[in-house]
Amino acid sequence: MDFPTHLLYADDILVFCKASVRNAKKIKHILEYYGRLSGQVCSLEKSRVYFAKGVATPMKRGINRVLGFTQGSDHVTYLGAPLFVGRPKAAQFMGIKDRIVQKFSRWAGLNLSMAGQLCLVKSVIQSSIVHTMMVFRWPKSLLHELDRKCRNFIWTGNTDQKPSCAVKWDRCCASLEEGGLGLRSFTLMNKSFLMKLAWNVIKGGDIASDVLRSRYLTPHGHARKNVANSSIWLGLKHEITDLVSSSYSAIGDGRSTLFWTDNWLGYRLCDRMGILGFLWEALNHSVADYCFEGVWHFTESFVQNFPDIVGDILLLQMQHNADTRLWQHSLRGNVTSALAFANISHRYPQVSWGFVALGSCNPGAQIPDLLASNSW
């Protein structure tokens, strides 16, 4: 999957290129040509140029002279989300936090009731940072600080005044049916949104997910070991690993499912056979590698030592469609931010699929029918 050269949103465009005067001239020519054809001229005052680390100062000056744009600062945001390289730090989110604190300070003198303060926190504060939480794993210290300010404001009307007697914050974050206030912990919000993003990367299907998948995942859908200079990878890698371990594959052609370490029989072969963990990385054969023209190929020792496993495998029939990964804690097999939040906050009993299609010769066709039934 090739990486994008530009991003478009409404009337904004973000163009990526190698830092060279030649590329700057090409971009300048394209913008001028487009302006002559459409009448939409690029605004030099509103445009900015940003450089990665390592670009020499003379090169920066040459590119600036060609484009005529103002050089942007290190703290840049796009669609409300900060853009940076490397591990997310509290300093990168201070602008968002300061805006939240300013809102609290404007409300402090309004003499609101507790119900009014609660409504503002739920409808304004907790919804104002959803966009960035969908992309980055926020530093825990910052999330705890935001939780503390919300707690203080609800109970005292002042973010800096600690309440003398208050209900435990975890209790406040419970649903109304459970006797809570219907609030949401910022930490759990951040994790649930990242779980949804991680699932989109695992499943693919759109341009953004396919780009991230090609960068962060192996061909079999597992997290890569190391991804350098990524600001969102640290937030995704643990979620991807957890989602892969808590999901299973409905076998189609078997090409994207690992034979030994993926769950495609209702269990993982490496667990059932007692294979040591340090050997798992070398077990990178797919299910399709052991099935040729509809016939399974196993060694004689494998058949003799593990007849129950061989029996389970022979119940399956390979298909021409791609494998489908399904999350075990969702009736439909997909991850949404709401389901992820409910699962990690234990707001409902966890659903275990078992492996209902194990006795079917065509699990890929049977599982969607079972999902659509009311028996679940």
N, C-alpha and C positions, 0 to 999 in steps of 0.2 A: 504494500500500500504506500503510494507516494504521499509525502507530507504536503499540506496545502501551501500555496504561495500567497494566498490572500484570504481575508475573511470579510464578509459583507453583512451589515446589519443596518436596515433603514437607510439613512444617508451617510453612514460611517463606513470607511473601508480601511482595513489594516493590511499592509503589504509587507511581505518578508523577502529579503534578498541578501546575497552576500555583499559585504561592505566593500564596494569598489566604485570609482568614479564612472566607469563604463556602465554599470548597472544603474547608477543614479541618472545618467543621461537617458537611458532607455525608458526608465519610469517617467522622467520629465516629458519625453516625447509622447508616450502613451497618454498621459494626462492632458497634454495640449491638444493632441489629435482628437481625443474624446470630447474636449471642450468645444472644438470647432464644429464637430458633427452634431452635438446635442444642445449646445448653448449652456451647459452646466459647467461652470469654471471652478476649478479647485481654489479654495480660499487659502492664501498663504498665511494669513493671520491665525487661522484656526488649525493649521496643519503642524505637525511636529515630527521630528526624526529622532529615533532612539538607537543607540549603539550598544552592542554586546561588549562584554569585557574583552580586552585584548586588542581592540581596534586602535591603531596609532593615531595620535593627535593630528599629524598632517593629513592623514586620510579623512578624518572627521571634517577638517576644514574644507578639503576639496569637495566632499559630498555636500556639505552645507552650501557652498558657493553655487553648485550646480542646481540643487533643488530650491534654494531660497527659503527653506523652512526654518523655524526656530527649533533649536535642539531641546528636547524634552528633559525633564528632571528624572532622577532615579525613581521617584515615587509616582508611578503611572497607573491609572486605572482604565479598564475597558469594560463598558456596560456595568459599571458599579463594582467590579471585582479588581483587586490589585494585581498587577503583573510583576512577577519577580522570578528570580532563579534560585533554586536551592530550597533548603528546609524553611517552612513557614515560621516566622518569628513574630512576637507580639508587636514589634515596631511596624510591621507591614499592615497591621489591622488597627493601628491607633486612630487613624482618621475616622473609621467607622465607629469605633468605640466613643470617640469624642462627640460625634454627632448624636449618639444615643444619650450621653451624659447631658448634652445641651437640651435635649427634649425633656429629660427629667427635671432640669433646673427651671425650665419654663412652666412646668406643671406644679412645681413645689408650692407656689403661692396662690393656687386656685382654690384651696380649701375643699378639695374633692372628698367625697365619701370613700370608704374602702372599696365599695363596689365600683365606683368610677375609676379609682386607681387600678383596680384589677382589670377592668375593661381596657384601659390604655395600655397596660403591659401586654395583654394577650393580643390585642388587635394592631398595635403600632410597633412596640418594641420587638416582640418575638417574630414579627413578620418582616421587619426591616432588614434583617441580616440573613434571610433565608437564601438569597442568591449566592452569596459568597460561601455559605456553609455547604452548598451543593457541590462546590469545587475543591475547597481546601479543608484539611484538618486543622482547626484552630488550636493554638496553644492552650493547654488545660488551664493554666493560670488565668488567662483572659476569660475563658468560659466561666470559671468559678467566680471571677470578679463580677461578671455581668449577672450571674445568678444572685450574687450577694446584693447588688444594687437593686435588682428587681424585688428581692425579698424585703429589703429595708424600705423601699418606696411603698410597697403594698401595706406594710404594717405601721409605718410611721409617717409616710408622706415625704420623707427625706432619705435620699440614697446614702448619706453618710452617717445617719443615726441608727444604731443597732437597736432592734426591739428588745424590750426587757423580758417579755414572755411571748413567744410565738410558736406556732405549730411547726414541726419539723418540715424542712423544705421538701423532702421526698414525699411527705404526706400531702403537701400543697400541690405537688405535681401529679397527684393521682386524678383520675377522672371524677366527674361529678357523681356518677353512679357509685363510685367507691368511697365517697365522702370527701374527696379532694376539691380543689378549686379549678381543675381543668387546665392548669398551667402545664408547660412543657420544659423540662430541663434542657438548657442549651447544649450540654454535653451529649445527651441522648438524641437531640435534634440533629446535631452535627454528624453523629455516627449513623443515624438512619438515612440521612441524605447521601452520605458517602456509600452506604450499602446499595442504594438505588443506582448511583453512578457506576459502582463496581459491577453490578449485575448487567447494566447496559453495555459495559466494556466486554464482559464475558459473552453475552449473547450476540453483540454486533447488530448489523442490519441497517445502520445509517452512517453517513459520512464521518461524523464526529466520533462515534463509537468505533468504527473500523480503523480510524487513524490511531486512536488510543490503544486499540487491541493490537495493532501491528507493532506498536512501540513497547507495550508493557507485558504482553502475554506471549507464551510459546505457541507454536502451531496447534497444540492440543488444548489450549485454553487455560494453562497454568501460569502463575505469576513468574516473571523472570527474576533472576537472583538480584541483579543490580541494574538500576537505570540512573545514569548520571544526570545532574543538572535539571532535575524535574521537581517542580514545586508541588505537584499534586500526587506524585507517586507514593510518598510516605503515607499519605492518607488512604491510598487505595490498596496497597499491597496486602495489608492485614485483612481487609474486608474481602478481597478477591480470594485469598487463601481460605478464609472461613466459609465463604459461600461455596467454593468448590468442594470443601469437605462436607458441607451440609446439603449437598445436592447430589443427584444421580443422573445418569444419562439413559434416555430411551433410545435404544440402538436403531440406527438407520443403516447407513453404509459402514459404520464402524471406524471411519477414518479419523474422527476428531476425539475419540475416546481411548484413553490408555488402558490396555488390557489388564495390567497388574495393579495399578494404583488408583484407578477411578472406580466409583461405585456404579456398576451397571447390571449387577445381578441381585441387588438388594444388600450387597456387602462388597467389600474390596478383597480381591484375591490375596493381596499382600498381608492383610489382617488374618484372613482365614488360614493361610498357609504358614503364618508365623515368620514372614520374611523380615529381617532386621531393617530398621529405618535407614541406616546409612547406605543401604543398597538400593533404595527406592529410586534415587536419581538416575541410576543406570538402567532402570526398567522403563524404557521409553517406547516400547512397541505398542502399536495401536491394535484395537480389536480386529480391524481389517487385515492385519498382517497374518492372522492365524486362520483366516477364512478365504478360500480361493474358489471362485465360481460356485458358491453355495455349499462348499464342503469344508468342514473344520479339520485342521491339521494339528495334532498334538503328538508329543513323544509318547512312547509306550510306557515309560516310567510315570509320566504325569497321569495317564489314564489309570494305571494300576494303583497309584498312591492316593489319588483324589477322585474316586469314582462319583462321589456326590456332587462335586463341582462340575465335572464333565456332564453329568446328567442335567444340571441346571442350564448349562450352556447349550446343550442340544435341544432344549425346549424353545430356544430363541431362533428366529429366522431373520437373516439379514435382508435389509430393504435397499432401495435405490435412493431414498431421500437421505438428507443429512441427519446426523445425530441431534437429539434435542436434550438440552440440559434443563432439569426441573428442580426447583427449590423444595426441600422436604417440608418446610413450615408454611407452605401456601397451598390451598386446595387446587389452584390453577397452575401452580408451579412457577409463577413469576414473582418477582420482588418489587413491591412498591414502597415508597417512603412511609406510608401509613402502616403497612404490614410490618416493615422493618422496625418501626418505633414500637408497635405493639409487642413484637417478639422480644426485643431487647429490654423492654420495661416490664415484661411479664404481665401484660394487661389481659392476656387470654391464655388458656392452656396450649402448649405447643402441639402442633399437628404432626404426627408421624405417618408418613404415607405407607410404611411397610413396603411391600413390593407387590402390589395387587396384580400386576401383569405378568408375573413370573411364569404362571402356568399357560400363558398364551403363546401361540407360535408367531404372533404378530403384535408385539407390544407397542410398536409405534402407532398402530392404527387403533388399538384398544384403549389406550390411556386417555386420549381426548374425549372419547365417548363416556368414559367413567367420570371424567371431570365435569361433564355437562349434566350428569344425573343428579338427582336429589338425594341419593343414598349417602352422600358424604356429609 
